[in-house]
Amino acid sequence: MTKKMLIIDDETLVLESCRKVFEPEGYDVVCTTSPEEGMRLASDSGFEVILCDWKMPGFDGMNVVEELDRRTPESALVMISGYPAVERATEAMKRGAMDYVSKPFKPEEIVEVVNRAQKRKISEEKKAIGKFEKIMKSWQFPLPPLEDKAPRTIAETVASTVGVGKATSPWFTVFVLGILAGSYIGFGGLLSTTVTFDLAAKAGIGLTKFMAGSVFSLGLILVVIAGAELFTGNNLMVSSVLTREITFSTMAKRWVLVYAANFIGAILVASIFYFSGLWKTGNSALAHAAIGIAAKKVSLDFSEALVSGIGCNWLVCLAVWMALAARQIISKIFAIFFPIMAFVAIGFEHCVANMYFIPVGIFLKNWAVVGSVSMAGLDGLTWVNFVWKNLLPVTIGNIIGGAVFVGMSYWGAYLRPSPAKRSMA
């Protein structure tokens, strides 16, 4: 007999991922992004299992779980959350949930949690038990593990969930998130220049680079925690191609879309900086620093820019990789901080960051010339040199660093089919 499952989540990626997991398990899966519709469906139809997200626009998932428990006491409720915490898991079980799972999750994890929730539901006494007694019983349930994920688990998550989700999300959603990512990286670049433009003379070059990297990490922290689509991080989608979850063509189209959106976002922040007049800070010393950064970047040899791009995205993708391993926000921030601080302090090149740094220098170049500012390298600070001498080689290097040194490396270490499996296939 087919079992019925209801999934309530405002992320279509989660809905489709769960549908793909549970339909082969024999479930008739009904999905909705609306908590109101979910509660109506739960009242009208009997579901053996209901999965409910904790954080949805305009709704507290805890209240939704409590209302679902009241309307459908026969259903096994499972709370889903991207913000795991022991207190939240306990509260969800008090409200009527049978179990709790944190995002992102592997297919085996969510299946295990659902099976465990159903077993608990069967063993639980009838809902006629008083509310107080039911709360006390919920404290006896073992909480799901909150430890960080192992490297093999991250590799499987990137290939089967993250990469597929990026490839199947609506293009408009991806485009908007791409603009946000470019803006967030631009904010990181702006903050980095603002904090360090006059620091070298007082603290030395080494400490200045460390400070620049430390504050620049804000960019990727915003991308990962707030949610956005960054081209360099999306280089990890190669794992999904290698496991044949998506095609190379699909990945390439998403890369182009996100790359263009990142450029728009970076230019947006560069324009805000220029037209706000903030470059006048320190008697225009901030403008001098911004122009100097841009001029230095377009003066790199093609090979230097390419190799610097490899080193950069090797570290950036490791930051994304480790953030996926972390279960809590503070852990994700620490996972991101050190690799990003390192690539900036070392001096590696990031194509999306340069979409902010070099256009800012070009915007300010005319002001510098009119103001009779004597700075070497201004003649080479053009849009053509920006594209051909920096953006192109750095982008190629970033792809190699992220796709080859992280995505393909971990696919080869953990996901590559064994010779026996290949021969059977």
N, C-alpha and C positions, 0 to 999 in steps of 0.2 A: 504494500500500500504506500502511495506517495505521501511523503511528509511535506507540510507547508511551512515556509519560512518567510518572515517579513523583515526587511532591512530598511532602517530609517537613518539616512546620513546625507548631509548637504554636499558631499563630495561625490561626483559621479564616478570618479576613479575607484573609490572604495566600493560603491554599489556594483560596478561591473566586475571588479576583481572578485568580490564575494560570490556573485552569480556564477562566474567561471569555476569557482572552487566547489560550490555546493550543488549545482545542478547535476554534475556527474555522481555526486553522493546520494542521489535519489530524492532531492528536495525540489518542490515546486516553489521557486523563489519569486517573491513580489517585492519590488523596490520602490522607494519614494524618497524625494529630497525634502518633503514637507512634513514636519512633526504633526501638524493638524490632520493631514490626510492619513498619516500613519496611525494615529489614535482612532480615526474613523474606521479604517480598514480592520484594525484589531478588534473593534467592537462588533463589526459586521461579520467577520469570518474568524474561524478558529485557526490559530497558528501554533504548531508545536514549539517553534523557536522564534524569538524576536531579537534582532540585533539593533541596538540604538546608540547613536553617537552622543557623546557628552556635550560638545560645544557646537551649537547651531545658531545661525543668525536669529535673534529675537527669542530664543528659547534656551532654557537650562535643561540639559539632558537628564539631570537628576529628577526634576519635576515630571518630565515626560515618562521616565521609568516608573515613577511612583503612580502616575495616572494609568499607565499600561497595566501595572500590577493590579490596580483596582478593577480595571475593565476586563482583563483577561487573566484571571488568577491561575488558569490551567497552563499558560504559556511559560516556557523557560526563557527568561530574559537575560541577555548578555550586554553589558555596557562596553562601548568602544571609545577610546580616548587617545588623542595625540599628545596629551599632557599627563602622563602617568604619575601617580603618587599613591602611597599606601593609604593616606587619609581619604582620598577620593574613591579608591577601591572599596574601602570599608563603608563609606557613605552610600555607594551604589548598592551594596548588598543589604544595607539597612532599608533602602527604599524598595527593595523587591528583586534586585538582580541576583541571578544565580552564579554569575561569574563575570570576569572583567578581562579585557585584552587591550594592549596598547598598540598604537600605530608607530611605524609600519610593522606589519606582521607577515610571516610566511604562511603559505596555504596550510602546512601541517599544523602550525600553531593555532590558527583559527578553528580548524576542524577539531583539534583536541579540546579546545575550550568549549565549543558547542556540545561535544559529546559529554564532557564533564558536567556541563550545566544541566543537560537532560537527565543524567543519572542523579544529580542532586535533586532535581525537581520530582523525580519518581520517588525518591526516598524521603522527601519532605512530607510531613503530615498535612492533612487537609487544611485549606486556607481558613478554616473556622478557628484555628489557633489564634489566640489573642495577639494583638500587634506587639505588645511588649515581649511576649515569649518568642515570637518570630524574630525580632531584632536580636535577642540574646542568642538564639540558635545560629544566626548569621555570623556571629563572632567566632564560631567554631570552624567556619569554612577556611581552608588554607588559601591565602592570597596568592595570586599569580606571581611568578618571579619577576623582579624588576632589575635583575642584573643586566649589564651591558651585553650586547650581542657579540658572538665570536666572529672572526674573519670569514669563515665559510658561510655563516648565516648572512653576513652582509653581502657577500658575493651572490648568494641565491636571491636575496631581496632586491638587489640592484638589477639583476637579470630578469627575474620573473615578475616583479611588481613595479619598481620605480621606472625602469626603462619603458616597459609596456604602457604604464600610465601616462608618461610624457608623450608617447607616440599616438595614443588614442584620445587624449583630451581635445576638446573643441579648439579649432585653430584660433578663434577670437580670444578665448581664455588664455591660450599660450602667448598670443601676441601682447595682450595687456600685461601679463606677468613678466614678459620679456622686457617691456618698457620699464616696469618697476625695477627689475634687476639692474638694468643699465643705469637707472637713476640712483639706486642704492650704492653701486660701485662708484658712481660719480661723487656721491656724498662722502664716501670713504676717502677718495682722492682729494677732495676739497678740504676735508678735515686734516688729512695728512700734511698738505702744503701749509695750511694755516697754522698748525702747531709747530712746524719745524722751520719756517722760512727765515727766522733769525736765530736759530738755536745753535748752528754749527760753530759760530764764533765764540759762543759761551761754553758749550758742552763738548765740542769736538765732533768729528764726522761719525765715528762709530756709534755714539749714544744718540746722535741725531737720526741715523738710519734705524736704530732700534725703536725710537719713539715714532718715527714715520710708519714703520710696520705695525706697531702696536695699535695705533689709532686707525690705520687703514683697515684693520680686521673688522671694523664696524660694517663695512660693505657686505662681506659674505655672511656675517652674523645676521644682518637684516634679510638677506636673500634666503637663508636657511630657516630662520625662526619665523619671520613674518610671512615667508612664502613667495617665491618668484622663480622665473626661468632664466638661468644664466648659461650662455653658450659654452663656456669652458667647463662648467659642471656637467652639462649635457653630453660632453664627450664620453662619459661613462656609459651612454646608451649602446656603445659598441658591444657590451656584454650581452645585451638582449639580441643583437644581431647574430652574435656567435652561437648563442643557444637557440637560434631560429624562432625566437618569440616574435620578432618583427623583422622586416626586410631592410636591406641597406638603403633602398630608395626612400622608404618611409623615414628612416633616421636622417638621411641627408636633407629631405624637405623640411623637417622640424629644425634642423641645425640652421638652415638658411633663414627660416622665419624668426627664430629666436635671435640670431645674429643681427638681423635688420632691426628688430625691436630693441635690442640692447643698445644699438647705435643711437636710436631715437632718444632713449632714456638718458644716455650719457650726454648727448648734445643739449638736452633739456636742462640738465643741471649746470652744464658749462654756460649756457645762456643766462640762467639765473644768476650765476656768479658774476658774469660780465655786466649785465644790465643793472644789477643791484649796487654796483660801485664798490663792492667789498674789496676789490683788488687795490683800492687806494689805502688799505690798512698799512700802518707803519710808514707813512709818507711814500706810498706806492711800492714799498719794499716787497710786499706780497706779490704784486704784479711782476716785479723783476724775477722773483723766484719761480713763478709759474711759467714765465717765458723761458727761463733758463732750463727748466725741466723739459719743456717741449722741444727746445732746440737740441738738447743733448740726445733725446730719443730719435729724432730724425737724422742725426749724424752717425748713427750706428751703421756698420757694414751689414749687408744682407745676412751673412753667415752668423755674425754676432747676435743680431736680432732673433734669428731662427733658434739658435742654441739657447739663448736666454728665455725664449718662449717655451722650450721644452722643460727647462728647470722649473719655470713658474708653474705651469699647469700640472706638473707632476705633484707639486706640493699642494696646489689648490684642490685637485681631485682627491688627494689624501685627506684634506680637511673635510671635504664633503663625505668621503667614505667613513671617516671616524665619527662624524656627526650622526650618521645613520646608525652607528653602533650604540650611541648614547641613548638612554631612556628618558632623561630629564633635561630641561632647558639649560640649567647651569652646566651640566656635563657637555652638552652640545656646544656651548659657548667656549669652554676650555678646549674642546677638540678642534674647534675652528681657529682659535687665536694663535696657537703656536706655529702651525704651518704657514698661515698668512703673514704673520709677523716675520717669519724666516724669509719668505720669497721677496718681500719688499726690502728688508734689511740687506739681503744679499745683493739685490739690484736686478733681479730677473724681470722680464717683460710680460705684461698681461694685456691681451688685445682689447678687452672691454675697458679696462682702466685707461688705456691709451686713447680710447674713443672720447674720454673726458680730458686727459692731460694735454694732448696735442691740439685739439680744437681750441681749448682755452688759450694756449699760447698764440695760436693764429689770430683769435679774436683780439688779443691784446697787442699783437705785433704792430698794427697801425698806430695805436696809441704810443707805443714805445718809440717809433720812428718820428712821429710828430713831436714828441717830447724830447727829441734829441738824446735819447738814451743810447749809450754806446754798449752794445752787447754782441759778442761774437756768435756767429751762426744764424743770425736772423734772416739772411738771404735764403737759406735752405729751408726755412720754416714756411712751407707751402702745402696746399692740399694734395698736390701730386706727390711730393716727397712723403707726406703723411701716409698715403695709401701704399706706395711702392717700396719705400725704404723702411717702413716700420710695420704698418698694419698687416700687409701681406705676409712677410716672413714670420712675424710674431704669431699670427693666426695659425700658420702651418706648424710652427713649433708647439703652440698650445695644443693642437690636435694630437701631435705625436706624444707629447708629455702626458696628456690625460688619457687618450684612447689606448695607446700602446703600453706605456709604463705603469698604468694603473688598471684600466679596464681589461685589456688583453692579458696582462700579467696575472691578475687574480682569477680570470677565467681559466687560464692555463693551469694555475695551481689547484683550483677547487672544482671547476665545472666542466673541464674538457672530458669528453667521453673516454673511457678506458678502451684499450685495443679490443678487448673482448666484446664490449658493447657496440663498438663500431663495426666489428665483423658480423655481429648478429643483425645490426641495422641493414 
